[in-house]
Amino acid sequence: MARLKRATRVGDGTSMAAALTQFGVAGIVAALLLALVGVAVLRKTGTDEATKDAKRVTGLVANGIVQPQVTDGLLRGDPAAIAKVDRVVRRHVLRDPVVRIKMWAPDGTIVYSDEHRLIGRHYREHAREVQDAIRGRGVDAEVSDLSAPENRFERSQKKLLEVYLPMSTPSGKPLLFESYQRFSSVAASGRRTWLAFLPALIVALLVLEVVQLPLARRMANRIRAGQRERERLLQRAIDASETERRRIAGELHDGVVQNLAGVSYSLAAAAERNGGHNGDDTLERAAAQTRESIRELRGLLVEIYPPSLHRSGLAAALDDVAAPLVRRGIHVRMTIPPGLDLPEETEGLMFRVAQEALRNVAAHAEAWNVEVEVRQDRGRASLRVEDDGRGFDMTGDRPEGHFGLNLMEDVARDAGAELTVRSAAGEGTRVLLETEAVRA
């Protein structure tokens, strides 16, 4: 029986190195993806934190610096009240990144701005937003819509963060305080925040990758050891099966077959002595039946253990397998090149496949002609078994009793070979086996 052919697996050194390299590359790609996601999260977190800082500073400025200077005259457009607020805004508030200050009455009128051309302007469409912001009673922020009419003097700034919160006059009348800050400054502050965490993220991902490689190698070693153990156990089972086949074949040949042969000779001798007395040919029929039983038993022994396979070659073994078909009147044509030199595992594989294919022909095909062809070329070998029998429809389920086809496919797959079965109703069946034929 053929030894197991070792395929290229993770268990081989080169393949394991390739697998570890692939794992490392996949880990690096995953780490890069995680890094990109982490950077996106850090950037958003940094921007959010910078926005919170802008809201907190604006609240302190509005409540601590500006509101103490606000009087009720600001709502009436009193120049003195406006000047009082203007002085403190220009002295203490208008510093980078703050570029504009506005204060709104609930009806949408700008009662103060460091851009004096806006003071007293009424924007009725903006009144609802002002009132909602005043009722919110908290500090809020959003990217300013510079296309709005009230922001026409800020359009040169490209992108601004608008921070607003409610305040009131000494008499309790509500106002809305707005601070416009350069968004680039907010973004830069956020960038400083996430850049501070980025090295820790990169180091963590690198440590994770470095830690995973030894774990992957250990896992690959375990897989390799398990694979070798499975191969060893499978080879042991195959060897045990082969030994048992040989033992059974030997006992049958040296025991039952020899005994039947002796019985056959005895019956033939008795029939000859009887000379067909009274026309009784029972002894002759018994002798003939015994000889036929011996032939069938020897054919079975060939199937169990082909003694001529490695001693006399594949051609002799296949002739033995095809003998029962020839006795039934089926023409078997063997095309096997002389001097065929195949590894033992390839010979064993071809014998088993041909044996099952010819057995299927005998059981199902109802064929008159069978062709068996073996070829060898450039490290490859092929076996073709083709008959002119009734065939079967391969588009549906296989006919009942075609277990041999499944067996051939299993044997070929376990050996790493390619098996193709083609058949159609009324057009016979073609079995093609292709495999490597390189001696180890």
C-alpha positions as a LaTeX table, in Angstrom:
\begin{tabular}{lrrr}
\hline
Residue & $x$ (\AA) & $y$ (\AA) & $z$ (\AA) \\
\hline
Met1 & 0.00 & 0.00 & 0.00 \\
Ala2 & 1.26 & 3.50 & $-0.76$ \\
Arg3 & 2.69 & 5.64 & 1.96 \\
Leu4 & 0.88 & 8.90 & 2.65 \\
Lys5 & 2.04 & 11.67 & 0.33 \\
Arg6 & 2.89 & 14.77 & 2.36 \\
Ala7 & 1.28 & 17.83 & 0.81 \\
Thr8 & 2.45 & 21.35 & 1.41 \\
Arg9 & 0.93 & 22.34 & 4.74 \\
Val10 & 1.49 & 24.75 & 7.57 \\
Gly11 & 3.53 & 21.95 & 9.11 \\
Asp12 & 6.32 & 22.44 & 6.58 \\
Gly13 & 8.92 & 25.00 & 7.54 \\
Thr14 & 8.58 & 27.11 & 4.40 \\
Ser15 & 4.81 & 27.05 & 4.53 \\
Met16 & 4.77 & 27.94 & 8.21 \\
Ala17 & 7.09 & 30.88 & 7.57 \\
Ala18 & 4.81 & 31.98 & 4.74 \\
Ala19 & 1.76 & 31.60 & 6.99 \\
Leu20 & 3.42 & 33.62 & 9.75 \\
Thr21 & 4.41 & 36.28 & 7.23 \\
Gln22 & 0.84 & 36.39 & 5.96 \\
Phe23 & $-0.41$ & 36.63 & 9.53 \\
Gly24 & 2.04 & 39.43 & 10.27 \\
Val25 & 1.03 & 41.36 & 7.14 \\
Ala26 & $-2.65$ & 40.88 & 7.97 \\
Gly27 & $-1.94$ & 42.05 & 11.52 \\
Ile28 & $-0.14$ & 45.15 & 10.24 \\
Val29 & $-3.04$ & 45.94 & 7.90 \\
Ala30 & $-5.49$ & 45.47 & 10.77 \\
Ala31 & $-3.32$ & 47.65 & 13.00 \\
Leu32 & $-3.25$ & 50.37 & 10.34 \\
Leu33 & $-7.03$ & 50.22 & 10.01 \\
Leu34 & $-7.38$ & 50.43 & 13.79 \\
Ala35 & $-4.93$ & 53.32 & 13.77 \\
Leu36 & $-6.98$ & 55.17 & 11.15 \\
Val37 & $-10.17$ & 54.59 & 13.14 \\
Gly38 & $-8.38$ & 55.60 & 16.32 \\
Val39 & $-7.07$ & 58.79 & 14.70 \\
Ala40 & $-10.58$ & 59.64 & 13.47 \\
Val41 & $-11.97$ & 59.09 & 16.96 \\
Leu42 & $-9.15$ & 61.10 & 18.55 \\
Arg43 & $-9.64$ & 63.94 & 16.07 \\
Lys44 & $-13.36$ & 64.11 & 16.79 \\
Thr45 & $-12.70$ & 63.89 & 20.52 \\
Gly46 & $-10.06$ & 66.60 & 20.27 \\
Thr47 & $-12.40$ & 68.88 & 18.30 \\
Asp48 & $-15.20$ & 68.25 & 20.78 \\
Glu49 & $-12.92$ & 69.05 & 23.70 \\
Ala50 & $-11.69$ & 72.23 & 21.98 \\
Thr51 & $-15.31$ & 73.26 & 21.37 \\
Lys52 & $-16.12$ & 72.66 & 25.03 \\
Asp53 & $-13.14$ & 74.83 & 25.97 \\
Ala54 & $-14.39$ & 77.57 & 23.65 \\
Lys55 & $-17.86$ & 77.39 & 25.25 \\
Arg56 & $-16.40$ & 77.46 & 28.74 \\
Val57 & $-14.17$ & 80.48 & 27.99 \\
Thr58 & $-17.02$ & 82.31 & 26.26 \\
Gly59 & $-19.24$ & 81.75 & 29.29 \\
Leu60 & $-16.58$ & 83.17 & 31.58 \\
Val61 & $-16.03$ & 86.18 & 29.33 \\
Ala62 & $-19.73$ & 86.90 & 28.91 \\
Asn63 & $-20.67$ & 86.57 & 32.54 \\
Gly64 & $-17.49$ & 87.85 & 34.14 \\
Ile65 & $-16.39$ & 90.67 & 31.84 \\
Val66 & $-19.20$ & 91.83 & 29.55 \\
Gln67 & $-22.41$ & 91.48 & 31.56 \\
Pro68 & $-21.26$ & 93.79 & 34.39 \\
Gln69 & $-20.97$ & 96.56 & 31.76 \\
Val70 & $-24.43$ & 96.01 & 30.28 \\
Thr71 & $-27.16$ & 98.54 & 31.09 \\
Asp72 & $-30.80$ & 98.88 & 30.01 \\
Gly73 & $-29.70$ & 101.77 & 27.80 \\
Leu74 & $-28.13$ & 99.24 & 25.48 \\
Leu75 & $-31.63$ & 98.13 & 24.41 \\
Arg76 & $-32.58$ & 101.77 & 23.62 \\
Gly77 & $-29.44$ & 102.35 & 21.54 \\
Asp78 & $-27.92$ & 104.77 & 24.10 \\
Pro79 & $-24.47$ & 105.73 & 22.76 \\
Ala80 & $-23.01$ & 105.90 & 26.27 \\
Ala81 & $-24.23$ & 102.37 & 27.06 \\
Ile82 & $-22.85$ & 101.11 & 23.77 \\
Ala83 & $-19.50$ & 102.83 & 24.36 \\
Lys84 & $-19.25$ & 101.33 & 27.84 \\
Val85 & $-19.60$ & 97.80 & 26.49 \\
Asp86 & $-17.41$ & 98.57 & 23.49 \\
Arg87 & $-14.47$ & 99.63 & 25.64 \\
Val88 & $-14.38$ & 96.41 & 27.64 \\
Val89 & $-14.94$ & 94.25 & 24.55 \\
Arg90 & $-12.09$ & 95.80 & 22.62 \\
Arg91 & $-9.78$ & 95.85 & 25.62 \\
His92 & $-10.39$ & 92.38 & 27.05 \\
Val93 & $-12.42$ & 90.25 & 24.63 \\
Leu94 & $-11.35$ & 90.86 & 21.04 \\
Arg95 & $-8.23$ & 88.73 & 21.12 \\
Asp96 & $-7.28$ & 85.81 & 18.95 \\
Pro97 & $-9.17$ & 83.61 & 18.23 \\
Val98 & $-12.23$ & 85.87 & 18.88 \\
Val99 & $-12.96$ & 88.01 & 15.79 \\
Arg100 & $-16.52$ & 89.29 & 16.41 \\
Ile101 & $-18.93$ & 89.96 & 19.28 \\
Lys102 & $-22.69$ & 90.46 & 18.86 \\
Met103 & $-25.51$ & 90.99 & 21.33 \\
Trp104 & $-29.14$ & 90.40 & 20.29 \\
Ala105 & $-32.51$ & 91.53 & 21.56 \\
Pro106 & $-35.29$ & 88.89 & 21.48 \\
Asp107 & $-36.95$ & 90.55 & 18.45 \\
Gly108 & $-33.87$ & 89.90 & 16.25 \\
Thr109 & $-32.24$ & 93.35 & 16.66 \\
Ile110 & $-28.47$ & 93.60 & 17.13 \\
Val111 & $-28.07$ & 95.95 & 20.10 \\
Tyr112 & $-24.26$ & 95.73 & 20.16 \\
Ser113 & $-21.39$ & 94.57 & 17.90 \\
Asp114 & $-17.77$ & 95.55 & 17.65 \\
Glu115 & $-18.69$ & 96.07 & 13.98 \\
His116 & $-20.71$ & 99.27 & 14.57 \\
Arg117 & $-22.45$ & 99.07 & 11.21 \\
Leu118 & $-24.46$ & 96.15 & 12.57 \\
Ile119 & $-25.79$ & 97.99 & 15.66 \\
Gly120 & $-29.50$ & 98.61 & 15.38 \\
Arg121 & $-29.98$ & 96.29 & 12.41 \\
His122 & $-33.12$ & 94.19 & 12.68 \\
Tyr123 & $-33.26$ & 90.65 & 11.28 \\
Arg124 & $-36.81$ & 89.43 & 11.75 \\
Glu125 & $-36.04$ & 85.98 & 10.24 \\
His126 & $-33.44$ & 85.47 & 12.96 \\
Ala127 & $-35.74$ & 86.39 & 15.87 \\
Arg128 & $-37.05$ & 82.83 & 16.45 \\
Glu129 & $-33.52$ & 81.45 & 16.70 \\
Val130 & $-32.54$ & 84.18 & 19.16 \\
Gln131 & $-35.57$ & 83.47 & 21.33 \\
Asp132 & $-34.90$ & 79.71 & 21.31 \\
Ala133 & $-31.27$ & 80.29 & 22.30 \\
Ile134 & $-32.34$ & 82.60 & 25.16 \\
Arg135 & $-34.81$ & 80.03 & 26.44 \\
Gly136 & $-32.09$ & 77.36 & 26.30 \\
Arg137 & $-30.34$ & 79.06 & 29.23 \\
Gly138 & $-27.04$ & 77.39 & 28.40 \\
Val139 & $-23.90$ & 77.87 & 26.37 \\
Asp140 & $-24.11$ & 76.37 & 22.89 \\
Ala141 & $-21.91$ & 76.39 & 19.80 \\
Glu142 & $-22.14$ & 75.69 & 16.08 \\
Val143 & $-20.32$ & 76.46 & 12.87 \\
Ser144 & $-21.55$ & 79.85 & 11.74 \\
Asp145 & $-23.50$ & 80.23 & 8.49 \\
Leu146 & $-21.44$ & 82.99 & 6.87 \\
Ser147 & $-23.92$ & 83.26 & 4.00 \\
Ala148 & $-26.56$ & 84.69 & 6.36 \\
Pro149 & $-27.15$ & 88.48 & 5.99 \\
Glu150 & $-26.19$ & 89.23 & 9.60 \\
Asn151 & $-22.78$ & 87.64 & 8.97 \\
Arg152 & $-21.84$ & 89.54 & 5.85 \\
Phe153 & $-18.92$ & 91.29 & 7.55 \\
Glu154 & $-17.40$ & 87.95 & 8.68 \\
Arg155 & $-17.34$ & 86.21 & 5.29 \\
Ser156 & $-13.66$ & 86.89 & 4.78 \\
Gln157 & $-12.88$ & 84.66 & 7.77 \\
Lys158 & $-13.76$ & 81.44 & 5.83 \\
Lys159 & $-14.99$ & 79.36 & 8.80 \\
Leu160 & $-16.03$ & 80.51 & 12.25 \\
Leu161 & $-17.32$ & 78.81 & 15.40 \\
Glu162 & $-20.31$ & 80.65 & 16.79 \\
Val163 & $-20.65$ & 80.38 & 20.59 \\
Tyr164 & $-23.74$ & 81.92 & 22.22 \\
Leu165 & $-25.44$ & 82.09 & 25.58 \\
Pro166 & $-28.24$ & 84.14 & 27.21 \\
Met167 & $-27.61$ & 87.10 & 29.52 \\
Ser168 & $-29.78$ & 89.91 & 30.88 \\
Thr169 & $-29.79$ & 93.63 & 31.65 \\
Pro170 & $-29.86$ & 94.89 & 35.26 \\
Ser171 & $-33.66$ & 95.11 & 35.02 \\
Gly172 & $-33.87$ & 91.45 & 33.91 \\
Lys173 & $-34.55$ & 91.97 & 30.22 \\
Pro174 & $-33.07$ & 89.08 & 28.16 \\
Leu175 & $-30.24$ & 89.37 & 25.66 \\
Leu176 & $-28.24$ & 86.87 & 23.61 \\
Phe177 & $-24.44$ & 87.11 & 23.67 \\
Glu178 & $-22.56$ & 85.75 & 20.62 \\
Ser179 & $-18.84$ & 85.21 & 20.19 \\
Tyr180 & $-17.36$ & 84.35 & 16.79 \\
Gln181 & $-14.05$ & 82.46 & 16.92 \\
Arg182 & $-11.75$ & 81.22 & 14.17 \\
Phe183 & $-12.52$ & 77.54 & 13.62 \\
Ser184 & $-8.89$ & 76.96 & 12.59 \\
Ser185 & $-7.87$ & 77.84 & 16.14 \\
Val186 & $-10.42$ & 75.38 & 17.54 \\
Ala187 & $-9.22$ & 72.71 & 15.11 \\
Ala188 & $-5.59$ & 73.37 & 16.03 \\
Ser189 & $-6.41$ & 72.99 & 19.70 \\
Gly190 & $-8.20$ & 69.73 & 18.97 \\
Arg191 & $-5.25$ & 68.58 & 16.86 \\
Arg192 & $-2.86$ & 69.21 & 19.74 \\
Thr193 & $-5.12$ & 67.11 & 21.95 \\
Trp194 & $-5.31$ & 64.07 & 19.69 \\
Leu195 & $-1.65$ & 64.29 & 18.69 \\
Ala196 & $-0.79$ & 64.00 & 22.36 \\
Phe197 & $-2.56$ & 60.62 & 22.50 \\
Leu198 & $-1.42$ & 59.37 & 19.08 \\
Pro199 & 2.02 & 58.02 & 20.15 \\
Ala200 & 0.40 & 55.98 & 22.92 \\
Leu201 & $-2.07$ & 54.54 & 20.40 \\
Ile202 & 0.70 & 53.60 & 17.95 \\
Val203 & 2.82 & 52.02 & 20.67 \\
Ala204 & $-0.17$ & 50.03 & 21.93 \\
Leu205 & $-0.91$ & 48.70 & 18.44 \\
Leu206 & 2.73 & 47.80 & 17.85 \\
Val207 & 2.92 & 45.98 & 21.18 \\
Leu208 & $-0.27$ & 44.11 & 20.29 \\
Glu209 & 1.22 & 43.07 & 16.94 \\
Val210 & 4.52 & 41.97 & 18.51 \\
Val211 & 2.70 & 39.96 & 21.16 \\
Gln212 & 0.51 & 38.24 & 18.58 \\
Leu213 & 3.40 & 36.91 & 16.47 \\
Pro214 & 4.75 & 34.49 & 19.12 \\
Leu215 & 1.20 & 33.38 & 19.83 \\
Ala216 & 0.65 & 32.77 & 16.12 \\
Arg217 & 3.89 & 30.82 & 15.89 \\
Arg218 & 2.93 & 28.71 & 18.89 \\
Met219 & $-0.46$ & 28.04 & 17.35 \\
Ala220 & 1.13 & 27.11 & 14.02 \\
Asn221 & 3.49 & 24.71 & 15.82 \\
Arg222 & 0.53 & 23.09 & 17.55 \\
Ile223 & $-1.29$ & 22.76 & 14.24 \\
Arg224 & 1.83 & 21.26 & 12.67 \\
Ala225 & 2.23 & 18.79 & 15.54 \\
Gly226 & $-1.44$ & 17.85 & 15.35 \\
Gln227 & $-1.20$ & 17.40 & 11.59 \\
Arg228 & 1.84 & 15.17 & 11.94 \\
Glu229 & 0.09 & 13.13 & 14.61 \\
Arg230 & $-2.97$ & 12.71 & 12.39 \\
Glu231 & $-0.75$ & 11.66 & 9.49 \\
Arg232 & 1.08 & 9.19 & 11.72 \\
Leu233 & $-2.19$ & 7.70 & 12.98 \\
Leu234 & $-3.64$ & 7.56 & 9.48 \\
Gln235 & $-0.51$ & 5.89 & 8.13 \\
Arg236 & $-0.63$ & 3.41 & 10.99 \\
Ala237 & $-4.26$ & 2.64 & 10.18 \\
Ile238 & $-3.42$ & 2.20 & 6.49 \\
Asp239 & $-0.47$ & $-0.04$ & 7.32 \\
Ala240 & $-2.62$ & $-2.07$ & 9.71 \\
Ser241 & $-5.31$ & $-2.41$ & 7.05 \\
Glu242 & $-2.72$ & $-3.50$ & 4.49 \\
Thr243 & $-1.25$ & $-6.03$ & 6.90 \\
Glu244 & $-4.69$ & $-7.40$ & 7.68 \\
Arg245 & $-5.52$ & $-7.64$ & 3.97 \\
Arg246 & $-2.30$ & $-9.53$ & 3.37 \\
Arg247 & $-2.97$ & $-11.88$ & 6.29 \\
Ile248 & $-6.55$ & $-12.64$ & 5.19 \\
Ala249 & $-5.48$ & $-13.16$ & 1.58 \\
Gly250 & $-2.66$ & $-15.47$ & 2.65 \\
Glu251 & $-4.89$ & $-17.54$ & 4.93 \\
Leu252 & $-7.57$ & $-17.87$ & 2.26 \\
His253 & $-5.04$ & $-18.78$ & $-0.41$ \\
Asp254 & $-3.12$ & $-21.28$ & 1.69 \\
Gly255 & $-6.19$ & $-22.68$ & 3.43 \\
Val256 & $-9.60$ & $-22.46$ & 1.78 \\
Val257 & $-8.39$ & $-22.21$ & $-1.82$ \\
Gln258 & $-6.02$ & $-25.15$ & $-1.42$ \\
Asn259 & $-8.71$ & $-27.22$ & 0.26 \\
Leu260 & $-11.18$ & $-26.43$ & $-2.51$ \\
Ala261 & $-8.55$ & $-27.32$ & $-5.08$ \\
Gly262 & $-8.10$ & $-30.68$ & $-3.38$ \\
Val263 & $-11.85$ & $-31.24$ & $-3.35$ \\
Ser264 & $-12.00$ & $-30.34$ & $-7.04$ \\
Tyr265 & $-9.30$ & $-32.90$ & $-7.92$ \\
Ser266 & $-11.00$ & $-35.55$ & $-5.80$ \\
Leu267 & $-14.37$ & $-34.93$ & $-7.43$ \\
Ala268 & $-12.82$ & $-34.99$ & $-10.90$ \\
Ala269 & $-11.06$ & $-38.29$ & $-10.14$ \\
Ala270 & $-14.23$ & $-39.81$ & $-8.71$ \\
Ala271 & $-16.22$ & $-38.70$ & $-11.76$ \\
Glu272 & $-13.60$ & $-40.27$ & $-14.02$ \\
Arg273 & $-13.73$ & $-43.54$ & $-12.09$ \\
Asn274 & $-17.52$ & $-43.52$ & $-12.14$ \\
Gly275 & $-17.42$ & $-43.04$ & $-15.88$ \\
Gly276 & $-20.85$ & $-41.39$ & $-15.96$ \\
His277 & $-22.50$ & $-44.57$ & $-14.61$ \\
Asn278 & $-26.23$ & $-44.65$ & $-15.34$ \\
Gly279 & $-25.88$ & $-41.26$ & $-16.97$ \\
Asp280 & $-25.22$ & $-39.57$ & $-13.61$ \\
Asp281 & $-22.86$ & $-36.60$ & $-14.13$ \\
Thr282 & $-23.39$ & $-35.12$ & $-10.66$ \\
Leu283 & $-19.72$ & $-35.54$ & $-9.74$ \\
Glu284 & $-18.56$ & $-33.76$ & $-12.90$ \\
Arg285 & $-20.93$ & $-30.84$ & $-12.25$ \\
Ala286 & $-19.72$ & $-30.64$ & $-8.65$ \\
Ala287 & $-16.10$ & $-30.61$ & $-9.79$ \\
Ala288 & $-16.86$ & $-27.85$ & $-12.34$ \\
Gln289 & $-18.71$ & $-25.78$ & $-9.76$ \\
Thr290 & $-15.84$ & $-26.21$ & $-7.32$ \\
Arg291 & $-13.33$ & $-25.00$ & $-9.93$ \\
Glu292 & $-15.55$ & $-21.99$ & $-10.69$ \\
Ser293 & $-15.72$ & $-21.19$ & $-6.99$ \\
Ile294 & $-11.94$ & $-21.35$ & $-6.83$ \\
Arg295 & $-11.67$ & $-18.88$ & $-9.74$ \\
Glu296 & $-14.14$ & $-16.50$ & $-8.11$ \\
Leu297 & $-12.34$ & $-16.76$ & $-4.78$ \\
Arg298 & $-8.99$ & $-16.06$ & $-6.43$ \\
Gly299 & $-10.54$ & $-13.02$ & $-8.13$ \\
Leu300 & $-11.73$ & $-11.85$ & $-4.72$ \\
Leu301 & $-8.23$ & $-12.36$ & $-3.33$ \\
Val302 & $-6.84$ & $-10.15$ & $-6.08$ \\
Glu303 & $-9.28$ & $-7.41$ & $-5.08$ \\
Ile304 & $-8.42$ & $-7.76$ & $-1.38$ \\
Tyr305 & $-4.66$ & $-7.79$ & $-1.94$ \\
Pro306 & $-3.14$ & $-7.64$ & $-5.42$ \\
Pro307 & 0.10 & $-9.61$ & $-5.04$ \\
Ser308 & 1.22 & $-8.76$ & $-8.56$ \\
Leu309 & 0.91 & $-4.97$ & $-8.19$ \\
His310 & 4.43 & $-4.16$ & $-6.98$ \\
Arg311 & 6.02 & $-7.48$ & $-7.99$ \\
Ser312 & 4.80 & $-7.74$ & $-11.58$ \\
Gly313 & 3.68 & $-4.14$ & $-12.17$ \\
Leu314 & 0.47 & $-2.23$ & $-12.66$ \\
Ala315 & $-0.35$ & $-3.89$ & $-16.01$ \\
Ala316 & $-0.38$ & $-7.41$ & $-14.55$ \\
Ala317 & $-2.48$ & $-6.31$ & $-11.58$ \\
Leu318 & $-5.03$ & $-4.59$ & $-13.82$ \\
Asp319 & $-5.19$ & $-7.72$ & $-16.02$ \\
Asp320 & $-6.11$ & $-9.69$ & $-12.92$ \\
Val321 & $-8.83$ & $-7.18$ & $-12.02$ \\
Ala322 & $-10.22$ & $-7.19$ & $-15.57$ \\
Ala323 & $-10.27$ & $-11.02$ & $-15.83$ \\
Pro324 & $-13.84$ & $-11.39$ & $-14.45$ \\
Leu325 & $-15.13$ & $-8.96$ & $-17.11$ \\
Val326 & $-13.36$ & $-10.92$ & $-19.86$ \\
Arg327 & $-14.94$ & $-14.17$ & $-18.64$ \\
Arg328 & $-18.36$ & $-12.49$ & $-18.96$ \\
Gly329 & $-17.68$ & $-11.70$ & $-22.61$ \\
Ile330 & $-16.81$ & $-8.00$ & $-22.17$ \\
His331 & $-13.94$ & $-6.85$ & $-24.38$ \\
Val332 & $-11.30$ & $-5.10$ & $-22.24$ \\
Arg333 & $-8.58$ & $-3.14$ & $-24.03$ \\
Met334 & $-5.52$ & $-2.31$ & $-21.93$ \\
Thr335 & $-3.19$ & 0.49 & $-23.06$ \\
Ile336 & $-0.26$ & 0.66 & $-20.66$ \\
Pro337 & 3.14 & 1.81 & $-21.95$ \\
Pro338 & 6.00 & $-0.69$ & $-21.51$ \\
Gly339 & 8.60 & 0.24 & $-18.97$ \\
Leu340 & 6.10 & 2.25 & $-16.92$ \\
Asp341 & 7.95 & 3.51 & $-13.84$ \\
Leu342 & 5.59 & 4.92 & $-11.23$ \\
Pro343 & 6.04 & 5.49 & $-7.49$ \\
Glu344 & 4.39 & 2.85 & $-5.33$ \\
Glu345 & 1.81 & 5.34 & $-4.01$ \\
Thr346 & 0.81 & 6.26 & $-7.57$ \\
Glu347 & 0.53 & 2.60 & $-8.59$ \\
Gly348 & $-1.61$ & 1.87 & $-5.53$ \\
Leu349 & $-3.87$ & 4.86 & $-6.21$ \\
Met350 & $-4.35$ & 3.90 & $-9.88$ \\
Phe351 & $-5.04$ & 0.29 & $-8.96$ \\
Arg352 & $-7.73$ & 1.22 & $-6.42$ \\
Val353 & $-9.44$ & 3.67 & $-8.80$ \\
Ala354 & $-9.32$ & 1.22 & $-11.73$ \\
Gln355 & $-10.56$ & $-1.56$ & $-9.48$ \\
Glu356 & $-13.62$ & 0.48 & $-8.41$ \\
Ala357 & $-14.25$ & 1.72 & $-11.96$ \\
Leu358 & $-14.17$ & $-1.81$ & $-13.43$ \\
Arg359 & $-16.31$ & $-3.07$ & $-10.56$ \\
Asn360 & $-18.90$ & $-0.41$ & $-11.43$ \\
Val361 & $-18.76$ & $-1.49$ & $-15.08$ \\
Ala362 & $-19.45$ & $-5.09$ & $-14.08$ \\
Ala363 & $-22.28$ & $-4.14$ & $-11.73$ \\
His364 & $-24.09$ & $-1.32$ & $-13.56$ \\
Ala365 & $-22.82$ & $-0.48$ & $-17.03$ \\
Glu366 & $-24.16$ & $-3.33$ & $-19.20$ \\
Ala367 & $-21.20$ & $-2.56$ & $-21.46$ \\
Trp368 & $-19.66$ & $-4.55$ & $-24.31$ \\
Asn369 & $-16.34$ & $-2.72$ & $-24.45$ \\
Val370 & $-14.08$ & $-1.18$ & $-21.80$ \\
Glu371 & $-10.85$ & 0.73 & $-22.37$ \\
Val372 & $-8.21$ & 1.17 & $-19.68$ \\
Glu373 & $-5.38$ & 3.59 & $-20.51$ \\
Val374 & $-2.43$ & 4.72 & $-18.37$ \\
Arg375 & $-0.15$ & 7.60 & $-19.36$ \\
Gln376 & 2.94 & 9.16 & $-17.82$ \\
Asp377 & 4.45 & 12.46 & $-18.90$ \\
Arg378 & 6.70 & 15.04 & $-17.22$ \\
Gly379 & 6.05 & 14.08 & $-13.65$ \\
Arg380 & 2.33 & 13.57 & $-14.17$ \\
Ala381 & 0.39 & 10.33 & $-14.60$ \\
Ser382 & $-3.17$ & 9.68 & $-15.69$ \\
Leu383 & $-5.57$ & 6.76 & $-15.70$ \\
Arg384 & $-8.62$ & 6.58 & $-17.97$ \\
Val385 & $-11.35$ & 3.93 & $-17.69$ \\
Glu386 & $-14.07$ & 4.30 & $-20.32$ \\
Asp387 & $-16.97$ & 2.04 & $-21.24$ \\
Asp388 & $-19.78$ & 2.01 & $-23.83$ \\
Gly389 & $-22.47$ & 1.04 & $-21.34$ \\
Arg390 & $-25.75$ & 2.68 & $-20.47$ \\
Gly391 & $-24.22$ & 5.50 & $-18.43$ \\
Phe392 & $-26.29$ & 7.68 & $-16.12$ \\
Asp393 & $-27.60$ & 11.23 & $-15.80$ \\
Met394 & $-25.10$ & 13.36 & $-13.84$ \\
Thr395 & $-27.42$ & 16.39 & $-13.54$ \\
Gly396 & $-29.42$ & 14.78 & $-10.74$ \\
Asp397 & $-28.63$ & 12.47 & $-7.86$ \\
Arg398 & $-26.40$ & 9.53 & $-8.64$ \\
Pro399 & $-28.18$ & 6.24 & $-9.16$ \\
Glu400 & $-28.57$ & 3.97 & $-6.16$ \\
Gly401 & $-25.70$ & 1.53 & $-5.84$ \\
His402 & $-23.00$ & 3.86 & $-7.24$ \\
Phe403 & $-21.17$ & 3.95 & $-3.94$ \\
Gly404 & $-17.97$ & 3.15 & $-5.83$ \\
Leu405 & $-17.94$ & 6.62 & $-7.40$ \\
Asn406 & $-17.93$ & 8.24 & $-3.96$ \\
Leu407 & $-15.19$ & 5.85 & $-2.87$ \\
Met408 & $-13.03$ & 6.74 & $-5.88$ \\
Glu409 & $-13.48$ & 10.45 & $-5.20$ \\
Asp410 & $-12.51$ & 10.00 & $-1.54$ \\
Val411 & $-9.41$ & 7.98 & $-2.43$ \\
Ala412 & $-8.33$ & 10.56 & $-5.05$ \\
Arg413 & $-8.96$ & 13.52 & $-2.75$ \\
Asp414 & $-7.01$ & 11.95 & 0.13 \\
Ala415 & $-4.06$ & 11.41 & $-2.22$ \\
Gly416 & $-4.19$ & 14.97 & $-3.58$ \\
Ala417 & $-5.17$ & 13.78 & $-7.06$ \\
Glu418 & $-7.82$ & 15.04 & $-9.48$ \\
Leu419 & $-10.70$ & 12.73 & $-10.43$ \\
Thr420 & $-13.18$ & 13.56 & $-13.20$ \\
Val421 & $-16.27$ & 11.43 & $-13.92$ \\
Arg422 & $-18.28$ & 12.10 & $-17.07$ \\
Ser423 & $-21.39$ & 10.20 & $-18.06$ \\
Ala424 & $-24.71$ & 10.57 & $-19.81$ \\
Ala425 & $-27.66$ & 8.25 & $-20.26$ \\
Gly426 & $-26.94$ & 5.87 & $-23.14$ \\
Glu427 & $-23.43$ & 7.26 & $-23.75$ \\
Gly428 & $-21.29$ & 5.28 & $-21.33$ \\
Thr429 & $-19.06$ & 6.51 & $-18.51$ \\
Arg430 & $-15.55$ & 8.00 & $-18.50$ \\
Val431 & $-13.38$ & 8.08 & $-15.37$ \\
Leu432 & $-10.18$ & 10.15 & $-15.54$ \\
Leu433 & $-7.60$ & 10.25 & $-12.73$ \\
Glu434 & $-4.69$ & 12.71 & $-12.85$ \\
Thr435 & $-1.96$ & 12.86 & $-10.26$ \\
Glu436 & 1.72 & 13.60 & $-9.69$ \\
Ala437 & 4.12 & 10.76 & $-10.39$ \\
Val438 & 7.40 & 11.99 & $-8.91$ \\
Arg439 & 9.47 & 9.67 & $-6.76$ \\
Ala440 & 10.36 & 11.06 & $-3.35$ \\
\hline
\end{tabular}
